[in-house]
Amino acid sequence: MSEESEIQAEVEALRERFSDTKALYREVCALLFFRYGITPTASKLYQHVRKGSMSAPAEALAKFWEDLRGKARVEIDHPDLPDALKQAAGQAVSVMWAQATELAREELAVLRVEAHAEAQSAQAGLQEALQRSAVLETQIQTAQTKVTELETRAQALAAELEQERRAHAASTARGEALSRQVDELKLEQSKSRQHFSAELDKGRAAIDEAASRAAEAERRALREIDRERTARTQVDKQLEQLRGKLAEVERDHHAKVLEANAVQTRLAADLESARASLAESARVNQLQGVELQQALQAVAQHKAEADTLRGLVAQFQPPPRPARKKKPMDGH
């Protein structure tokens, strides 16, 4: 079994004995330091225990080193030690403690500067993300304005189409009126022919007397027929022109409707892209907040490690050896 596995097995045994999180962390500190000679850190403690928040191992580690320094002071103040030795040991410990404290403060100051720089960088990133969000919001508002304009244009096209339909209906009505006139002319022509036949029958009885009058009547009837044919031809041409104009209006309306649908589809895609950019910006803001939290946790870990170094220096620095007294020489 590896050393790491042994440590984890003993940590599990301690977990069954100590339900309190702080007490469990203190026992694991003692296990690592005294039994395995490993300097405990907040991250290493949390790696083995994995209980509570990251502040719990840091607090337990600080309490452990504080208790360890207290025990070291009791040993220095032992009544069996000479006063000079206790004074020298106290001065040495004081000097080492001051040096370790100053070193830890310098390291903590550096860590604070780095953490402050990282926090400012994160804040700048957040500000930039907010600016991008404002730009995207402006773009969305512009897109919405364009959509409103297109809707207005579509309504105008619909009104124009309705107007064209009404014009077509009026043209159709005029065509129907012309058709009725043609029918009336045909009826009149039929009546004229009937009248002509009757007159012709009468004229046969007196052909000699009415020869000239019959010829004139025939010429008049022919002129009326030509007028009727000309009128019918004109009506047919007008109807053909109206059909062509109606087909052109329908094609133009279909093209305008297709153009409006294409513009609306493109604007919907632009709006969806803007919403996706806003979601991405929110996700970047969240990631920056996580990075800031990790930087603060790193500062706490470095502070705990500095306290560890101070405790080690205070405990293991040997006291100065007292000067040996010279023995008096025997006279011969």
KEFIMI-996835 format. One record per residue (C-alpha): x, y, z. Coordinates in pm, whole numbers, plus 50000, padded with zeros to 5 digits. Example, Ala and Ser with C-alpha at 12.3 -4.5 7.8 and 13.67 -1.06 7.14 Angstrom:
BEGIN
{{51230, 49550, 50780}}
{{51367, 49894, 50714}}
***
This chain:
BEGIN
{{50000, 50000, 50000}}
{{50140, 50346, 49906}}
{{50187, 50623, 50159}}
{{49902, 50823, 50003}}
{{49667, 50524, 50042}}
{{49772, 50480, 50407}}
{{49706, 50847, 50478}}
{{49364, 50827, 50316}}
{{49277, 50514, 50517}}
{{49371, 50685, 50845}}
{{49173, 50995, 50743}}
{{48867, 50775, 50690}}
{{48920, 50626, 51037}}
{{48940, 50978, 51185}}
{{48624, 51073, 50996}}
{{48433, 50804, 51189}}
{{48567, 50931, 51524}}
{{48524, 51306, 51469}}
{{48195, 51432, 51330}}
{{48283, 51800, 51377}}
{{48445, 51939, 51062}}
{{48696, 52168, 51238}}
{{48806, 51894, 51480}}
{{48849, 51652, 51188}}
{{49070, 51897, 51000}}
{{49287, 51958, 51312}}
{{49338, 51583, 51359}}
{{49436, 51542, 50994}}
{{49686, 51830, 51036}}
{{49849, 51645, 51328}}
{{49846, 51317, 51136}}
{{50027, 51462, 50835}}
{{50280, 51668, 51033}}
{{50375, 51436, 51322}}
{{50330, 51088, 51175}}
{{50426, 51137, 50810}}
{{50644, 51450, 50831}}
{{50432, 51628, 50569}}
{{50374, 52001, 50600}}
{{49994, 52039, 50584}}
{{49838, 52294, 50352}}
{{49478, 52399, 50302}}
{{49459, 52236, 49959}}
{{49617, 51911, 50081}}
{{49379, 51899, 50379}}
{{49077, 51953, 50157}}
{{49211, 51690, 49914}}
{{49202, 51424, 50188}}
{{48894, 51534, 50387}}
{{48671, 51699, 50122}}
{{48425, 51831, 50376}}
{{48291, 52183, 50427}}
{{48401, 52490, 50231}}
{{48760, 52588, 50144}}
{{48768, 52826, 50442}}
{{48731, 52533, 50686}}
{{49076, 52376, 50620}}
{{49239, 52721, 50620}}
{{49094, 52802, 50965}}
{{49188, 52458, 51102}}
{{49543, 52495, 50967}}
{{49582, 52837, 51131}}
{{49457, 52697, 51464}}
{{49696, 52401, 51436}}
{{50001, 52624, 51390}}
{{49884, 52852, 51671}}
{{49856, 52554, 51911}}
{{50196, 52428, 51794}}
{{50358, 52766, 51864}}
{{50195, 52769, 52209}}
{{50349, 52431, 52293}}
{{50688, 52552, 52175}}
{{50669, 52850, 52415}}
{{50584, 52619, 52706}}
{{50890, 52410, 52638}}
{{51115, 52720, 52631}}
{{50970, 52843, 52963}}
{{51043, 52509, 53132}}
{{51156, 52572, 53496}}
{{51456, 52336, 53467}}
{{51626, 52557, 53208}}
{{51877, 52823, 53324}}
{{51763, 53183, 53303}}
{{52036, 53278, 53056}}
{{51938, 52991, 52828}}
{{51570, 53079, 52848}}
{{51650, 53446, 52777}}
{{51874, 53358, 52480}}
{{51619, 53110, 52346}}
{{51343, 53365, 52384}}
{{51544, 53627, 52198}}
{{51633, 53382, 51922}}
{{51273, 53272, 51886}}
{{51162, 53637, 51887}}
{{51410, 53726, 51613}}
{{51317, 53423, 51404}}
{{50948, 53491, 51461}}
{{50989, 53855, 51353}}
{{51184, 53752, 51042}}
{{50931, 53483, 50951}}
{{50646, 53727, 51013}}
{{50809, 53994, 50797}}
{{50873, 53740, 50519}}
{{50515, 53618, 50536}}
{{50388, 53977, 50528}}
{{50598, 54051, 50220}}
{{50469, 53738, 50050}}
{{50115, 53826, 50151}}
{{50160, 54180, 50016}}
{{50281, 54040, 49684}}
{{49985, 53803, 49675}}
{{49748, 54088, 49757}}
{{49893, 54299, 49473}}
{{49857, 54007, 49232}}
{{49503, 53938, 49350}}
{{49417, 54309, 49318}}
{{49559, 54314, 48963}}
{{49360, 54004, 48873}}
{{49047, 54158, 49026}}
{{49099, 54478, 48824}}
{{49151, 54272, 48509}}
{{48831, 54081, 48579}}
{{48647, 54407, 48645}}
{{48775, 54550, 48314}}
{{48660, 54235, 48137}}
{{48319, 54268, 48300}}
{{48297, 54634, 48195}}
{{48390, 54540, 47838}}
{{48127, 54267, 47839}}
{{47866, 54518, 47962}}
{{47964, 54756, 47682}}
{{47928, 54475, 47427}}
{{47590, 54395, 47578}}
{{47483, 54759, 47536}}
{{47597, 54755, 47171}}
{{47403, 54434, 47110}}
{{47096, 54587, 47273}}
{{47125, 54884, 47037}}
{{47155, 54647, 46741}}
{{46845, 54459, 46858}}
{{46650, 54785, 46884}}
{{46766, 54880, 46533}}
{{46656, 54540, 46402}}
{{46317, 54581, 46570}}
{{46283, 54924, 46407}}
{{46361, 54768, 46068}}
{{46101, 54497, 46132}}
{{45845, 54767, 46213}}
{{45934, 54951, 45892}}
{{45899, 54631, 45691}}
{{45561, 54559, 45851}}
{{45450, 54912, 45757}}
{{45575, 54858, 45403}}
{{45392, 54524, 45384}}
{{45072, 54696, 45497}}
{{45122, 54962, 45227}}
{{45175, 54688, 44968}}
{{44858, 54516, 45086}}
{{44665, 54842, 45052}}
{{44813, 54893, 44704}}
{{44713, 54539, 44612}}
{{44359, 54603, 44735}}
{{44349, 54919, 44525}}
{{44465, 54723, 44219}}
{{44199, 54461, 44288}}
{{43935, 54732, 44302}}
{{44066, 54879, 43974}}
{{44051, 54533, 43821}}
{{43697, 54492, 43945}}
{{43607, 54826, 43786}}
{{43771, 54719, 43458}}
{{43578, 54394, 43471}}
{{43257, 54588, 43527}}
{{43337, 54810, 43228}}
{{43406, 54500, 43021}}
{{43073, 54353, 43122}}
{{42902, 54680, 43028}}
{{43070, 54667, 42689}}
{{42954, 54308, 42649}}
{{42599, 54416, 42724}}
{{42629, 54690, 42465}}
{{42751, 54434, 42211}}
{{42454, 54214, 42293}}
{{42223, 54509, 42251}}
{{42385, 54588, 41915}}
{{42344, 54228, 41806}}
{{41980, 54237, 41911}}
{{41935, 54561, 41727}}
{{42109, 54406, 41426}}
{{41877, 54106, 41442}}
{{41578, 54334, 41461}}
{{41714, 54538, 41173}}
{{41758, 54227, 40966}}
{{41406, 54116, 41046}}
{{41284, 54458, 40957}}
{{41491, 54451, 40642}}
{{41346, 54114, 40547}}
{{40996, 54245, 40600}}
{{41072, 54550, 40396}}
{{41233, 54333, 40132}}
{{40922, 54119, 40112}}
{{40713, 54430, 40072}}
{{40962, 54567, 39821}}
{{40933, 54261, 39605}}
{{40569, 54343, 39558}}
{{40660, 54687, 39440}}
{{41021, 54644, 39333}}
{{40996, 54884, 39054}}
{{40856, 55161, 39266}}
{{41091, 55111, 39561}}
{{41410, 54992, 39386}}
{{41604, 55303, 39469}}
{{41468, 55311, 39828}}
{{41555, 54943, 39882}}
{{41910, 54996, 39756}}
{{41954, 55286, 39997}}
{{41817, 55081, 40283}}
{{42059, 54802, 40200}}
{{42354, 55038, 40200}}
{{42243, 55180, 40534}}
{{42217, 54829, 40677}}
{{42568, 54745, 40554}}
{{42708, 55056, 40719}}
{{42541, 54961, 41044}}
{{42688, 54611, 41020}}
{{43037, 54755, 40965}}
{{42998, 54981, 41265}}
{{42885, 54689, 41474}}
{{43183, 54477, 41363}}
{{43425, 54763, 41435}}
{{43271, 54817, 41779}}
{{43299, 54445, 41855}}
{{43666, 54440, 41749}}
{{43741, 54737, 41975}}
{{43568, 54571, 42269}}
{{43770, 54252, 42217}}
{{44096, 54451, 42211}}
{{44001, 54635, 42531}}
{{43923, 54305, 42703}}
{{44260, 54158, 42594}}
{{44444, 54467, 42727}}
{{44259, 54438, 43058}}
{{44355, 54069, 43087}}
{{44726, 54153, 43022}}
{{44721, 54434, 43277}}
{{44560, 54207, 43538}}
{{44828, 53938, 43485}}
{{45105, 54199, 43518}}
{{44955, 54332, 43844}}
{{44932, 53980, 43987}}
{{45298, 53905, 43896}}
{{45416, 54233, 44054}}
{{45220, 54163, 44372}}
{{45366, 53808, 44397}}
{{45722, 53945, 44359}}
{{45664, 54209, 44630}}
{{45525, 53947, 44869}}
{{45832, 53721, 44813}}
{{46066, 54017, 44875}}
{{45888, 54108, 45200}}
{{45909, 53743, 45322}}
{{46284, 53727, 45246}}
{{46354, 54051, 45435}}
{{46150, 53933, 45735}}
{{46339, 53597, 45743}}
{{46678, 53775, 45732}}
{{46579, 54010, 46015}}
{{46460, 53715, 46227}}
{{46800, 53546, 46178}}
{{46981, 53869, 46279}}
{{46765, 53894, 46592}}
{{46840, 53531, 46689}}
{{47216, 53592, 46638}}
{{47200, 53899, 46865}}
{{47026, 53697, 47137}}
{{47294, 53423, 47114}}
{{47567, 53691, 47150}}
{{47396, 53820, 47466}}
{{47390, 53465, 47614}}
{{47761, 53421, 47533}}
{{47839, 53754, 47698}}
{{47652, 53642, 48014}}
{{47849, 53315, 48018}}
{{48182, 53508, 47989}}
{{48078, 53728, 48285}}
{{48006, 53416, 48495}}
{{48346, 53261, 48406}}
{{48525, 53582, 48507}}
{{48345, 53576, 48844}}
{{48466, 53218, 48899}}
{{48826, 53318, 48815}}
{{48808, 53603, 49068}}
{{48687, 53363, 49340}}
{{48974, 53123, 49259}}
{{49226, 53409, 49291}}
{{49093, 53497, 49638}}
{{49117, 53132, 49746}}
{{49478, 53121, 49624}}
{{49556, 53425, 49842}}
{{49412, 53246, 50148}}
{{49617, 52934, 50070}}
{{49943, 53132, 50042}}
{{49871, 53301, 50372}}
{{49823, 52962, 50542}}
{{50150, 52836, 50394}}
{{50328, 53147, 50527}}
{{50192, 53072, 50876}}
{{50325, 52717, 50838}}
{{50676, 52843, 50760}}
{{50670, 53074, 51063}}
{{50567, 52783, 51290}}
{{50842, 52560, 51157}}
{{51107, 52826, 51207}}
{{50987, 52892, 51564}}
{{50985, 52522, 51656}}
{{51298, 52379, 51502}}
{{51553, 52660, 51548}}
{{51805, 52520, 51805}}
{{51887, 52741, 52107}}
{{52245, 52881, 52136}}
{{52479, 52661, 52337}}
{{52599, 52818, 52669}}
{{52972, 52898, 52705}}
{{53170, 52632, 52897}}
{{53345, 52749, 53215}}
{{53722, 52691, 53235}}
{{53840, 52467, 53519}}
{{54111, 52618, 53752}}
{{54453, 52456, 53705}}
{{54622, 52285, 54005}}
{{54946, 52445, 54119}}
{{55257, 52221, 54157}}
***
